[in-house]
Amino acid sequence: MQIIQQAVGTAFADGIGYHHAAGWGWAMMAGWWLVVITLIVLVARALPSGGWRGGAPTADAESILARRFASGDIDADEYNTRRAALRT
């Protein structure tokens, strides 16, 4: 066991171990994580407002229904029935 400890201690003392990653190595790692986090944020912002929950199509369907009601294509009873069906 003492031989392994001496070998490991010598490797670190010679600059092969953790000292090798000091300086630019840490800066490169920080830069890498900055790029990864930035990409995640950009992808999340590019998603539609409803995301995976499906919120946007319901709002769009309600606006179409409201336009049809406003133009006289459907009456109040049909409008209320369909709007209730969309919200369930």
C-alpha positions in Angstrom: 0.0 0.0 0.0 2.9 2.3 0.8 4.3 1.9 -2.7 0.9 3.0 -4.3 0.9 6.1 -2.0 4.4 7.0 -3.0 3.6 6.5 -6.7 0.5 8.7 -6.4 2.3 11.3 -4.3 5.1 11.4 -6.9 2.7 11.8 -9.8 1.0 14.8 -8.2 4.2 16.3 -7.1 5.5 16.0 -10.7 2.5 18.0 -12.0 0.8 15.1 -13.7 -2.3 15.1 -11.4 -4.6 17.9 -10.7 -2.1 20.6 -11.4 -2.3 19.7 -15.0 -5.9 20.9 -15.2 -5.2 24.2 -13.5 -5.5 27.5 -15.4 -7.0 27.2 -18.9 -8.6 23.8 -18.1 -11.0 25.3 -15.6 -11.7 28.2 -17.9 -12.6 25.8 -20.7 -14.9 23.8 -18.4 -16.7 27.0 -17.3 -17.0 28.1 -20.9 -18.5 24.7 -21.9 -21.1 24.8 -19.2 -21.9 28.4 -20.2 -22.6 27.3 -23.7 -24.7 24.3 -22.6 -26.9 26.5 -20.3 -27.3 29.2 -22.9 -28.5 26.6 -25.4 -31.0 25.2 -22.9 -32.4 28.7 -22.3 -32.6 29.5 -26.0 -34.5 26.3 -26.7 -36.8 26.8 -23.8 -37.6 30.4 -25.0 -38.2 29.2 -28.6 -41.0 26.8 -27.5 -44.5 28.1 -28.0 -46.2 29.6 -24.9 -48.2 26.5 -24.2 -45.1 24.3 -24.4 -45.8 20.6 -24.0 -48.9 21.2 -22.0 -51.0 22.1 -25.1 -52.3 25.4 -23.8 -52.0 27.3 -27.1 -54.4 25.2 -29.2 -57.2 25.7 -26.7 -56.8 29.5 -26.7 -56.7 29.4 -30.5 -59.8 27.3 -30.7 -61.7 29.6 -28.4 -60.7 32.6 -30.5 -62.0 30.9 -33.6 -65.2 30.0 -31.8 -65.6 33.7 -30.7 -65.1 34.9 -34.3 -67.7 32.5 -35.5 -70.2 33.7 -32.9 -69.4 37.3 -33.6 -69.9 36.8 -37.4 -73.3 35.1 -36.7 -72.3 31.6 -37.9 -73.4 30.0 -34.6 -76.0 31.1 -32.0 -75.4 31.8 -28.3 -76.5 28.3 -27.2 -74.1 26.6 -29.6 -71.3 29.0 -28.6 -71.7 28.3 -24.9 -71.9 24.5 -25.4 -68.8 24.4 -27.5 -66.9 26.8 -25.2 -67.7 24.6 -22.2 -66.5 21.5 -24.2 -63.2 23.2 -25.0 -62.5 24.2 -21.4 -63.0 20.6 -20.0 
